[in-house]
Amino acid sequence: MNLHRKPLPVSEAVDRVMMDKKEGRVETVPLENSDRRRLAEDMIATHAVPPFNKSPYDGFALRAEDTRHLSRENPGHFRVTETIGAGQLASHPVEKGEAVRIMTGAEIPAGADCVAMFEICQTYDDQGTSYMTLKRSMDQDQNIIGKGSETEEGTVLVEAGTRINPGVKALLATFGYPEVKVYQKPKIGVFATGTELLDVDEPLQPGKIRNSNAPMILSQIERAGAEGHFLGKLVDDFDACFEAVSRSLHDYDFLITTGGVSVGDYDLMPDIYEKLGARVLFNKVAMRPGSVTTVAELDGQLLYGLSGNPSACYVGFELFTYPIIQRLLGNFKPYHTRIKATLGEDFPKPNPFTRFVRGKIHYEEGRVMVSPAGMDKSNVVTSLAHTDAFLVLPGGTRGFEKGDAVEAILLEDQGGQKYFEEG
């Protein structure tokens, strides 16, 4: 086919992907299996917290009006009627001149409206009856945690789209949610193309390389919160590739192929997209690495043609696949976080297009630094092992020096603004 490739700005390419109208699906999962999933509905307080007036201290529950005129010179003496711990209830209301020994978290007995801490009370027995002495006045509601003071019934606890972490999980358990509605993990099929590819456990052969892109992409999919499925290697044969891709179209939310999107004799994906009748959103991006990244759409399904070069493949996934996964997962901030940082070492290479350098975040004297993680070539895989950020260098520049202000895209966090605005 006659493939016209006009470089598209990165931000515009991202926008074209994010215009996809696919909505995230919802499923119900047990609370114990909900970690790191995103809520598909607002979670509502089913009762007040606390559900009753309770004591924040170990002490004595009594009536504030009985303490009104107490002082060191005029102490009060109260008959201790019983002791209650957390989870226990008093057997009868507190009457005038009485007190109940109460433990932290226990419900305030009827009739009592304040708690005197143990530290300000003295106790004694007189003929088998326990008494408490108090030498100061107390205010109504003093040292009482009121019913609903933390949360009223009907309050929105956490909103839809919230990622379930240990704190959210504790909250849901508190309010009696044994099951929760969450967004389903998108299912993503992955093909690796190229006759030159070997399996990981195969010995090297002349002219062959091991398939590193598929394990890498599957790991990126997992890190993004989706579900990846390796569909196998595709040899450089058009009919075989077309049959495999078309057969898998309706089984997955997205299909990703690595390799085969350039303009060589064995780069078959553009012809496959054409025969499928897919609409190509873009087939060249003004960026390095990964300029040949291609995304097409067919009947609402996105087809990703990522570069066969490991670093270019890695970058293409994080820029164009990660954010749409996040949207399907209910993340209202679907982009990686972008920060300002200081360049940690010289980067003299000219940049005709925006360059995403595999970078490593570190800190010096309170400053956030980012440095290249290794050799900066699209076919390099070793630098990826140390990458936790992209160092973003604008196009049209002739290199950067250590200490320059730069932008970095963090890859190990959740939720941020759009990568950057060009121009």
C-alpha positions as a LaTeX table, in Angstrom:
\begin{tabular}{lrrr}
\hline
Residue & $x$ (\AA) & $y$ (\AA) & $z$ (\AA) \\
\hline
Met1 & 0.00 & 0.00 & 0.00 \\
Asn2 & 1.05 & 3.60 & $-0.46$ \\
Leu3 & 1.44 & 4.65 & 3.15 \\
His4 & 1.32 & 8.37 & 3.77 \\
Arg5 & 3.00 & 9.25 & 7.03 \\
Lys6 & 2.65 & 12.78 & 8.34 \\
Pro7 & 4.15 & 13.26 & 11.81 \\
Leu8 & 1.50 & 14.17 & 14.34 \\
Pro9 & 2.32 & 16.13 & 17.52 \\
Val10 & 2.33 & 13.88 & 20.56 \\
Ser11 & $-0.48$ & 15.75 & 22.31 \\
Glu12 & $-2.72$ & 15.48 & 19.25 \\
Ala13 & $-1.99$ & 11.77 & 18.92 \\
Val14 & $-2.95$ & 11.28 & 22.59 \\
Asp15 & $-6.16$ & 13.23 & 22.03 \\
Arg16 & $-7.13$ & 11.04 & 19.08 \\
Val17 & $-6.76$ & 7.93 & 21.21 \\
Met18 & $-8.67$ & 9.44 & 24.12 \\
Met19 & $-11.60$ & 10.35 & 21.83 \\
Asp20 & $-12.44$ & 6.64 & 21.78 \\
Lys21 & $-15.95$ & 6.24 & 23.23 \\
Lys22 & $-15.52$ & 2.83 & 24.82 \\
Glu23 & $-16.85$ & 2.78 & 28.38 \\
Gly24 & $-15.46$ & 0.77 & 31.26 \\
Arg25 & $-17.49$ & $-2.26$ & 32.32 \\
Val26 & $-18.53$ & $-2.89$ & 35.90 \\
Glu27 & $-18.41$ & $-6.03$ & 38.01 \\
Thr28 & $-19.01$ & $-6.92$ & 41.65 \\
Val29 & $-16.13$ & $-8.46$ & 43.60 \\
Pro30 & $-15.69$ & $-9.57$ & 47.21 \\
Leu31 & $-14.12$ & $-6.92$ & 49.41 \\
Glu32 & $-11.13$ & $-9.15$ & 50.11 \\
Asn33 & $-10.34$ & $-9.27$ & 46.37 \\
Ser34 & $-10.78$ & $-5.56$ & 45.69 \\
Asp35 & $-7.26$ & $-4.23$ & 46.31 \\
Arg36 & $-6.03$ & $-1.69$ & 43.74 \\
Arg37 & $-9.35$ & $-1.78$ & 41.86 \\
Arg38 & $-11.36$ & 1.41 & 41.25 \\
Leu39 & $-14.84$ & 1.90 & 42.63 \\
Ala40 & $-17.61$ & 2.08 & 40.06 \\
Glu41 & $-20.06$ & 3.86 & 42.36 \\
Asp42 & $-20.06$ & 6.25 & 45.29 \\
Met43 & $-19.91$ & 4.42 & 48.60 \\
Ile44 & $-22.37$ & 5.73 & 51.19 \\
Ala45 & $-22.19$ & 5.62 & 54.99 \\
Thr46 & $-24.82$ & 3.07 & 56.06 \\
His47 & $-24.82$ & 4.39 & 59.62 \\
Ala48 & $-23.30$ & 7.17 & 61.71 \\
Val49 & $-19.73$ & 6.90 & 63.01 \\
Pro50 & $-19.52$ & 6.51 & 65.83 \\
Pro51 & $-22.99$ & 4.94 & 66.00 \\
Phe52 & $-23.37$ & 6.04 & 69.63 \\
Asn53 & $-21.85$ & 8.51 & 72.07 \\
Lys54 & $-18.64$ & 6.94 & 73.34 \\
Ser55 & $-15.76$ & 7.60 & 75.69 \\
Pro56 & $-12.33$ & 8.50 & 74.29 \\
Tyr57 & $-10.63$ & 7.67 & 77.61 \\
Asp58 & $-10.66$ & 5.34 & 80.55 \\
Gly59 & $-12.50$ & 7.21 & 83.27 \\
Phe60 & $-15.87$ & 7.75 & 84.94 \\
Ala61 & $-19.11$ & 8.68 & 83.18 \\
Leu62 & $-21.33$ & 10.97 & 85.23 \\
Arg63 & $-23.69$ & 13.96 & 85.11 \\
Ala64 & $-22.04$ & 17.34 & 84.52 \\
Glu65 & $-24.66$ & 19.12 & 86.65 \\
Asp66 & $-23.50$ & 17.11 & 89.66 \\
Thr67 & $-20.01$ & 18.67 & 89.35 \\
Arg68 & $-21.07$ & 22.30 & 88.96 \\
His69 & $-19.63$ & 23.61 & 92.23 \\
Leu70 & $-16.78$ & 21.16 & 92.78 \\
Ser71 & $-13.26$ & 22.31 & 93.62 \\
Arg72 & $-10.22$ & 21.25 & 95.66 \\
Glu73 & $-11.88$ & 22.78 & 98.69 \\
Asn74 & $-15.25$ & 21.28 & 97.83 \\
Pro75 & $-14.75$ & 17.78 & 96.32 \\
Gly76 & $-17.62$ & 15.61 & 95.19 \\
His77 & $-18.15$ & 11.96 & 96.09 \\
Phe78 & $-19.90$ & 9.64 & 93.61 \\
Arg79 & $-21.08$ & 6.09 & 94.08 \\
Val80 & $-19.62$ & 3.84 & 91.35 \\
Thr81 & $-22.47$ & 1.59 & 90.27 \\
Glu82 & $-20.69$ & $-0.63$ & 87.72 \\
Thr83 & $-17.83$ & $-1.00$ & 85.23 \\
Ile84 & $-18.34$ & $-1.24$ & 81.46 \\
Gly85 & $-15.80$ & $-1.96$ & 78.73 \\
Ala86 & $-15.89$ & $-1.46$ & 74.97 \\
Gly87 & $-18.76$ & $-3.46$ & 73.54 \\
Gln88 & $-20.66$ & $-3.53$ & 76.84 \\
Leu89 & $-23.72$ & $-1.55$ & 77.88 \\
Ala90 & $-24.58$ & $-0.11$ & 81.29 \\
Ser91 & $-27.34$ & $-1.98$ & 83.09 \\
His92 & $-29.23$ & 1.15 & 84.12 \\
Pro93 & $-29.10$ & 4.95 & 83.64 \\
Val94 & $-26.75$ & 7.11 & 85.71 \\
Glu95 & $-28.65$ & 8.89 & 88.49 \\
Lys96 & $-27.76$ & 11.91 & 90.62 \\
Gly97 & $-24.60$ & 11.30 & 92.65 \\
Glu98 & $-23.64$ & 8.21 & 90.63 \\
Ala99 & $-20.79$ & 7.41 & 88.25 \\
Val100 & $-19.98$ & 4.47 & 85.99 \\
Arg101 & $-16.39$ & 3.29 & 85.56 \\
Ile102 & $-15.99$ & 3.31 & 81.76 \\
Met103 & $-13.27$ & 2.09 & 79.40 \\
Thr104 & $-12.11$ & 3.66 & 76.13 \\
Gly105 & $-14.60$ & 3.10 & 73.32 \\
Ala106 & $-17.53$ & 2.12 & 75.53 \\
Glu107 & $-20.95$ & 3.63 & 74.97 \\
Ile108 & $-21.87$ & 6.47 & 77.31 \\
Pro109 & $-24.61$ & 5.29 & 79.69 \\
Ala110 & $-28.00$ & 6.95 & 79.59 \\
Gly111 & $-28.15$ & 9.85 & 82.02 \\
Ala112 & $-24.39$ & 10.59 & 81.82 \\
Asp113 & $-23.15$ & 13.52 & 79.74 \\
Cys114 & $-19.42$ & 13.80 & 80.52 \\
Val115 & $-16.38$ & 11.65 & 81.33 \\
Ala116 & $-13.79$ & 12.40 & 84.00 \\
Met117 & $-10.45$ & 10.76 & 83.19 \\
Phe118 & $-8.93$ & 8.39 & 85.75 \\
Glu119 & $-6.01$ & 10.78 & 86.22 \\
Ile120 & $-8.18$ & 13.44 & 87.91 \\
Cys121 & $-10.19$ & 11.04 & 90.09 \\
Gln122 & $-9.52$ & 9.19 & 93.32 \\
Thr123 & $-11.32$ & 6.01 & 94.31 \\
Tyr124 & $-12.06$ & 4.36 & 97.65 \\
Asp125 & $-14.30$ & 1.71 & 99.17 \\
Asp126 & $-16.65$ & 2.22 & 102.09 \\
Gln127 & $-18.41$ & $-0.79$ & 103.57 \\
Gly128 & $-18.27$ & $-2.74$ & 100.30 \\
Thr129 & $-19.37$ & 0.13 & 98.09 \\
Ser130 & $-17.02$ & 1.80 & 95.60 \\
Tyr131 & $-16.81$ & 5.58 & 95.43 \\
Met132 & $-15.04$ & 8.11 & 93.23 \\
Thr133 & $-13.89$ & 11.56 & 94.35 \\
Leu134 & $-13.67$ & 14.49 & 91.93 \\
Lys135 & $-12.28$ & 17.95 & 92.74 \\
Arg136 & $-13.25$ & 19.95 & 89.65 \\
Ser137 & $-16.29$ & 20.80 & 87.62 \\
Met138 & $-17.07$ & 19.20 & 84.26 \\
Asp139 & $-18.85$ & 20.60 & 81.22 \\
Gln140 & $-21.67$ & 18.89 & 79.43 \\
Asp141 & $-20.30$ & 16.69 & 76.57 \\
Gln142 & $-16.74$ & 17.02 & 77.92 \\
Asn143 & $-14.62$ & 14.03 & 76.89 \\
Ile144 & $-17.42$ & 12.49 & 74.86 \\
Ile145 & $-17.13$ & 11.52 & 71.21 \\
Gly146 & $-20.59$ & 12.32 & 69.90 \\
Lys147 & $-22.68$ & 10.04 & 67.72 \\
Gly148 & $-22.03$ & 10.89 & 64.05 \\
Ser149 & $-19.15$ & 13.26 & 64.90 \\
Glu150 & $-16.92$ & 11.48 & 62.35 \\
Thr151 & $-19.51$ & 10.63 & 59.71 \\
Glu152 & $-23.27$ & 11.02 & 59.47 \\
Glu153 & $-25.42$ & 8.32 & 57.93 \\
Gly154 & $-25.85$ & 8.93 & 54.19 \\
Thr155 & $-22.52$ & 10.72 & 53.77 \\
Val156 & $-20.52$ & 9.90 & 50.62 \\
Leu157 & $-17.49$ & 8.07 & 52.00 \\
Val158 & $-15.49$ & 7.69 & 48.80 \\
Glu159 & $-16.44$ & 8.63 & 45.28 \\
Ala160 & $-16.61$ & 6.48 & 42.17 \\
Gly161 & $-13.19$ & 6.25 & 40.56 \\
Thr162 & $-11.36$ & 6.03 & 43.89 \\
Arg163 & $-8.61$ & 3.41 & 43.91 \\
Ile164 & $-9.10$ & 0.93 & 46.72 \\
Asn165 & $-6.13$ & 1.06 & 49.09 \\
Pro166 & $-5.83$ & $-0.31$ & 52.64 \\
Gly167 & $-7.54$ & 2.77 & 54.11 \\
Val168 & $-10.47$ & 2.62 & 51.68 \\
Lys169 & $-10.78$ & $-1.09$ & 52.34 \\
Ala170 & $-10.97$ & $-0.47$ & 56.09 \\
Leu171 & $-13.64$ & 2.16 & 55.50 \\
Leu172 & $-15.75$ & $-0.19$ & 53.40 \\
Ala173 & $-15.44$ & $-2.92$ & 56.00 \\
Thr174 & $-16.49$ & $-0.46$ & 58.72 \\
Phe175 & $-19.73$ & 0.24 & 56.91 \\
Gly176 & $-20.56$ & $-3.36$ & 56.12 \\
Tyr177 & $-19.72$ & $-3.69$ & 52.43 \\
Pro178 & $-18.78$ & $-7.36$ & 51.86 \\
Glu179 & $-18.89$ & $-6.77$ & 48.11 \\
Val180 & $-18.13$ & $-3.70$ & 46.01 \\
Lys181 & $-18.78$ & $-2.63$ & 42.44 \\
Val182 & $-15.55$ & $-1.95$ & 40.58 \\
Tyr183 & $-14.49$ & $-1.34$ & 37.01 \\
Gln184 & $-13.47$ & $-4.48$ & 35.18 \\
Lys185 & $-9.89$ & $-4.85$ & 34.11 \\
Pro186 & $-9.69$ & $-4.32$ & 30.35 \\
Lys187 & $-8.56$ & $-7.43$ & 28.47 \\
Ile188 & $-5.70$ & $-6.75$ & 26.10 \\
Gly189 & $-4.38$ & $-9.21$ & 23.54 \\
Val190 & $-0.69$ & $-9.01$ & 22.61 \\
Phe191 & 1.02 & $-10.33$ & 19.47 \\
Ala192 & 4.75 & $-10.18$ & 18.82 \\
Thr193 & 5.58 & $-10.03$ & 15.12 \\
Gly194 & 8.77 & $-11.04$ & 13.38 \\
Thr195 & 10.25 & $-14.26$ & 12.03 \\
Glu196 & 13.45 & $-13.38$ & 13.89 \\
Leu197 & 11.90 & $-13.82$ & 17.33 \\
Leu198 & 12.80 & $-16.69$ & 19.64 \\
Asp199 & 11.05 & $-17.74$ & 22.83 \\
Val200 & 12.69 & $-16.75$ & 26.10 \\
Asp201 & 13.86 & $-20.30$ & 26.81 \\
Glu202 & 15.33 & $-20.92$ & 23.34 \\
Pro203 & 19.09 & $-20.72$ & 22.73 \\
Leu204 & 20.30 & $-17.92$ & 20.50 \\
Gln205 & 20.57 & $-18.68$ & 16.80 \\
Pro206 & 22.29 & $-16.75$ & 13.99 \\
Gly207 & 20.15 & $-13.79$ & 12.95 \\
Lys208 & 17.62 & $-14.37$ & 15.74 \\
Ile209 & 16.78 & $-12.49$ & 18.95 \\
Arg210 & 14.69 & $-13.44$ & 21.95 \\
Asn211 & 11.22 & $-11.96$ & 22.24 \\
Ser212 & 11.57 & $-9.31$ & 24.95 \\
Asn213 & 8.73 & $-7.03$ & 23.87 \\
Ala214 & 5.88 & $-9.35$ & 24.80 \\
Pro215 & 6.99 & $-9.96$ & 28.41 \\
Met216 & 7.67 & $-6.22$ & 28.72 \\
Ile217 & 4.28 & $-5.17$ & 27.36 \\
Leu218 & 2.45 & $-7.75$ & 29.47 \\
Ser219 & 4.20 & $-6.36$ & 32.53 \\
Gln220 & 3.28 & $-2.80$ & 31.56 \\
Ile221 & $-0.33$ & $-3.90$ & 31.13 \\
Glu222 & $-0.27$ & $-5.47$ & 34.60 \\
Arg223 & 1.27 & $-2.34$ & 36.11 \\
Ala224 & $-1.44$ & $-0.24$ & 34.46 \\
Gly225 & $-4.12$ & $-2.37$ & 36.12 \\
Ala226 & $-5.37$ & $-4.26$ & 33.06 \\
Glu227 & $-5.29$ & $-7.93$ & 32.09 \\
Gly228 & $-2.83$ & $-8.96$ & 29.38 \\
His229 & $-2.99$ & $-12.09$ & 27.25 \\
Phe230 & $-0.09$ & $-13.20$ & 25.06 \\
Leu231 & $-1.53$ & $-14.50$ & 21.80 \\
Gly232 & 1.73 & $-15.73$ & 20.34 \\
Lys233 & 4.39 & $-14.82$ & 17.81 \\
Leu234 & 3.51 & $-13.94$ & 14.24 \\
Val235 & 5.92 & $-14.74$ & 11.43 \\
Asp236 & 6.41 & $-12.35$ & 8.54 \\
Asp237 & 3.58 & $-13.77$ & 6.44 \\
Phe238 & 0.63 & $-11.55$ & 5.54 \\
Asp239 & $-2.07$ & $-14.21$ & 5.40 \\
Ala240 & $-1.02$ & $-15.80$ & 8.68 \\
Cys241 & $-0.84$ & $-12.41$ & 10.42 \\
Phe242 & $-4.18$ & $-11.24$ & 9.03 \\
Glu243 & $-5.92$ & $-14.46$ & 10.07 \\
Ala244 & $-4.51$ & $-14.31$ & 13.63 \\
Val245 & $-5.41$ & $-10.64$ & 14.12 \\
Ser246 & $-8.90$ & $-10.87$ & 12.63 \\
Arg247 & $-9.66$ & $-14.02$ & 14.65 \\
Ser248 & $-8.81$ & $-12.24$ & 17.91 \\
Leu249 & $-10.58$ & $-8.94$ & 17.27 \\
His250 & $-13.71$ & $-9.53$ & 19.31 \\
Asp251 & $-12.14$ & $-11.30$ & 22.26 \\
Tyr252 & $-10.29$ & $-8.31$ & 23.69 \\
Asp253 & $-10.82$ & $-4.64$ & 24.46 \\
Phe254 & $-7.61$ & $-3.74$ & 22.63 \\
Leu255 & $-5.12$ & $-5.58$ & 20.46 \\
Ile256 & $-1.43$ & $-4.74$ & 20.60 \\
Thr257 & 1.13 & $-5.89$ & 18.08 \\
Thr258 & 4.82 & $-5.16$ & 18.51 \\
Gly259 & 6.83 & $-4.71$ & 15.34 \\
Gly260 & 5.76 & $-4.64$ & 11.73 \\
Val261 & 4.65 & $-1.00$ & 11.57 \\
Ser262 & 7.56 & 0.59 & 9.73 \\
Val263 & 7.88 & 0.75 & 5.93 \\
Gly264 & 10.04 & $-2.28$ & 5.23 \\
Asp265 & 9.10 & $-5.21$ & 3.03 \\
Tyr266 & 8.12 & $-7.30$ & 6.08 \\
Asp267 & 6.24 & $-4.59$ & 7.97 \\
Leu268 & 2.76 & $-5.97$ & 7.45 \\
Met269 & 0.54 & $-4.22$ & 9.99 \\
Pro270 & $-0.42$ & $-1.21$ & 7.79 \\
Asp271 & $-1.69$ & $-3.59$ & 5.08 \\
Ile272 & $-3.55$ & $-5.65$ & 7.68 \\
Tyr273 & $-5.29$ & $-2.55$ & 9.03 \\
Glu274 & $-6.25$ & $-1.62$ & 5.47 \\
Lys275 & $-7.71$ & $-5.05$ & 4.69 \\
Leu276 & $-9.62$ & $-5.08$ & 7.98 \\
Gly277 & $-11.17$ & $-1.73$ & 7.05 \\
Ala278 & $-9.77$ & $-0.10$ & 10.19 \\
Arg279 & $-9.56$ & 3.67 & 10.42 \\
Val280 & $-5.97$ & 4.74 & 11.10 \\
Leu281 & $-5.90$ & 7.43 & 13.78 \\
Phe282 & $-2.22$ & 8.10 & 13.18 \\
Asn283 & 0.78 & 6.25 & 11.81 \\
Lys284 & 3.63 & 8.60 & 12.61 \\
Val285 & 4.25 & 10.75 & 15.67 \\
Ala286 & 6.67 & 13.66 & 15.99 \\
Met287 & 8.64 & 11.98 & 18.77 \\
Arg288 & 11.72 & 9.93 & 19.51 \\
Pro289 & 11.72 & 7.02 & 20.06 \\
Gly290 & 8.63 & 5.40 & 18.60 \\
Ser291 & 7.84 & 7.73 & 15.72 \\
Val292 & 6.26 & 4.86 & 13.72 \\
Thr293 & 3.74 & 4.10 & 16.49 \\
Thr294 & 0.41 & 3.42 & 14.82 \\
Val295 & $-3.10$ & 3.31 & 16.26 \\
Ala296 & $-6.18$ & 2.28 & 14.31 \\
Glu297 & $-9.85$ & 1.91 & 15.21 \\
Leu298 & $-12.29$ & $-0.73$ & 14.05 \\
Asp299 & $-15.88$ & $-0.85$ & 15.27 \\
Gly300 & $-14.97$ & 0.92 & 18.49 \\
Gln301 & $-11.92$ & $-1.26$ & 19.15 \\
Leu302 & $-8.41$ & 0.16 & 19.25 \\
Leu303 & $-5.59$ & $-1.63$ & 17.45 \\
Tyr304 & $-2.09$ & $-0.66$ & 18.54 \\
Gly305 & 0.88 & $-1.15$ & 16.28 \\
Leu306 & 3.87 & $-0.49$ & 18.53 \\
Ser307 & 7.45 & $-0.42$ & 17.38 \\
Gly308 & 9.50 & $-3.61$ & 17.45 \\
Asn309 & 12.37 & $-1.74$ & 19.09 \\
Pro310 & 12.11 & $-2.32$ & 22.86 \\
Ser311 & 12.54 & 1.27 & 24.07 \\
Ala312 & 10.26 & 2.65 & 21.36 \\
Cys313 & 7.67 & 0.00 & 22.18 \\
Tyr314 & 7.89 & 0.83 & 25.88 \\
Val315 & 7.43 & 4.56 & 25.29 \\
Gly316 & 4.55 & 4.06 & 22.86 \\
Phe317 & 2.62 & 1.99 & 25.37 \\
Glu318 & 3.00 & 4.48 & 28.24 \\
Leu319 & 2.04 & 7.49 & 26.11 \\
Phe320 & $-0.86$ & 6.08 & 24.10 \\
Thr321 & $-2.15$ & 2.89 & 25.76 \\
Tyr322 & $-1.76$ & 3.60 & 29.48 \\
Pro323 & $-4.19$ & 6.58 & 29.61 \\
Ile324 & $-7.05$ & 4.82 & 27.81 \\
Ile325 & $-6.64$ & 1.84 & 30.13 \\
Gln326 & $-6.93$ & 4.22 & 33.07 \\
Arg327 & $-10.11$ & 5.72 & 31.69 \\
Leu328 & $-11.69$ & 2.29 & 31.29 \\
Leu329 & $-10.67$ & 1.58 & 34.88 \\
Gly330 & $-12.58$ & 4.64 & 36.09 \\
Asn331 & $-9.53$ & 6.80 & 36.77 \\
Phe332 & $-10.60$ & 10.42 & 36.31 \\
Lys333 & $-6.93$ & 11.43 & 36.14 \\
Pro334 & $-5.79$ & 8.98 & 33.49 \\
Tyr335 & $-2.37$ & 10.40 & 32.64 \\
His336 & 0.95 & 9.81 & 34.30 \\
Thr337 & 1.98 & 12.63 & 36.64 \\
Arg338 & 4.21 & 15.29 & 35.10 \\
Ile339 & 6.72 & 17.13 & 37.28 \\
Lys340 & 9.41 & 19.77 & 37.03 \\
Ala341 & 12.91 & 18.43 & 37.62 \\
Thr342 & 16.57 & 19.29 & 37.16 \\
Leu343 & 18.67 & 17.50 & 34.56 \\
Gly344 & 21.29 & 15.40 & 36.33 \\
Glu345 & 23.81 & 15.14 & 33.49 \\
Asp346 & 24.50 & 16.59 & 30.05 \\
Phe347 & 22.36 & 15.43 & 27.15 \\
Pro348 & 24.04 & 16.88 & 24.05 \\
Lys349 & 21.98 & 15.05 & 21.41 \\
Pro350 & 19.94 & 17.42 & 19.17 \\
Asn351 & 16.17 & 16.91 & 19.22 \\
Pro352 & 14.34 & 17.55 & 15.93 \\
Phe353 & 11.24 & 16.05 & 17.57 \\
Thr354 & 10.11 & 15.76 & 21.18 \\
Arg355 & 12.30 & 13.14 & 22.82 \\
Phe356 & 11.26 & 10.84 & 25.66 \\
Val357 & 14.47 & 9.74 & 27.29 \\
Arg358 & 14.25 & 6.75 & 29.61 \\
Gly359 & 15.15 & 8.36 & 32.92 \\
Lys360 & 15.84 & 7.72 & 36.58 \\
Ile361 & 14.61 & 10.02 & 39.35 \\
His362 & 17.02 & 10.83 & 42.19 \\
Tyr363 & 17.48 & 13.61 & 44.71 \\
Glu364 & 20.34 & 15.98 & 45.42 \\
Glu365 & 20.28 & 18.64 & 48.13 \\
Gly366 & 16.50 & 18.66 & 48.22 \\
Arg367 & 16.11 & 18.93 & 44.44 \\
Val368 & 14.33 & 16.41 & 42.23 \\
Met369 & 16.83 & 15.29 & 39.61 \\
Val370 & 16.30 & 13.17 & 36.53 \\
Ser371 & 19.08 & 11.59 & 34.49 \\
Pro372 & 19.13 & 9.21 & 31.51 \\
Ala373 & 18.84 & 5.64 & 32.73 \\
Gly374 & 21.31 & 4.38 & 30.16 \\
Met375 & 22.03 & 4.38 & 26.44 \\
Asp376 & 19.42 & 6.41 & 24.54 \\
Lys377 & 18.62 & 4.39 & 21.44 \\
Ser378 & 15.25 & 2.96 & 20.45 \\
Asn379 & 16.59 & $-0.58$ & 20.12 \\
Val380 & 18.23 & $-0.56$ & 23.57 \\
Val381 & 16.66 & $-2.71$ & 26.29 \\
Thr382 & 19.21 & $-2.44$ & 29.13 \\
Ser383 & 18.22 & 1.12 & 30.12 \\
Leu384 & 14.61 & 0.06 & 30.66 \\
Ala385 & 15.49 & $-1.94$ & 33.76 \\
His386 & 16.43 & 1.29 & 35.55 \\
Thr387 & 13.66 & 3.52 & 34.14 \\
Asp388 & 11.07 & 5.04 & 36.45 \\
Ala389 & 10.40 & 8.24 & 34.48 \\
Phe390 & 10.57 & 9.79 & 31.03 \\
Leu391 & 12.79 & 12.81 & 30.66 \\
Val392 & 10.86 & 15.04 & 28.24 \\
Leu393 & 13.03 & 17.13 & 25.93 \\
Pro394 & 11.20 & 19.45 & 23.50 \\
Gly395 & 11.79 & 19.26 & 19.77 \\
Gly396 & 13.86 & 21.85 & 17.95 \\
Thr397 & 16.58 & 21.94 & 20.60 \\
Arg398 & 20.31 & 21.34 & 20.24 \\
Gly399 & 20.93 & 19.58 & 23.49 \\
Phe400 & 20.75 & 20.21 & 27.22 \\
Glu401 & 23.26 & 20.69 & 30.01 \\
Lys402 & 23.37 & 19.38 & 33.52 \\
Gly403 & 21.36 & 21.68 & 35.80 \\
Asp404 & 18.82 & 22.68 & 33.13 \\
Ala405 & 15.16 & 22.73 & 34.14 \\
Val406 & 13.27 & 19.90 & 32.43 \\
Glu407 & 10.00 & 18.00 & 32.67 \\
Ala408 & 9.68 & 14.39 & 33.74 \\
Ile409 & 6.77 & 11.95 & 33.44 \\
Leu410 & 6.56 & 9.59 & 36.40 \\
Leu411 & 5.80 & 5.99 & 35.49 \\
Glu412 & 5.31 & 4.40 & 38.90 \\
Asp413 & 2.47 & 6.55 & 40.27 \\
Gln414 & $-1.28$ & 6.86 & 39.77 \\
Gly415 & $-3.06$ & 9.83 & 38.31 \\
Gly416 & $-1.96$ & 13.13 & 36.85 \\
Gln417 & $-2.57$ & 15.73 & 34.21 \\
Lys418 & $-2.04$ & 15.46 & 30.49 \\
Tyr419 & 1.64 & 14.92 & 29.64 \\
Phe420 & 2.38 & 18.35 & 28.24 \\
Glu421 & 1.14 & 20.98 & 25.86 \\
Glu422 & 3.24 & 21.53 & 22.77 \\
Gly423 & 3.84 & 24.84 & 21.10 \\
\hline
\end{tabular}
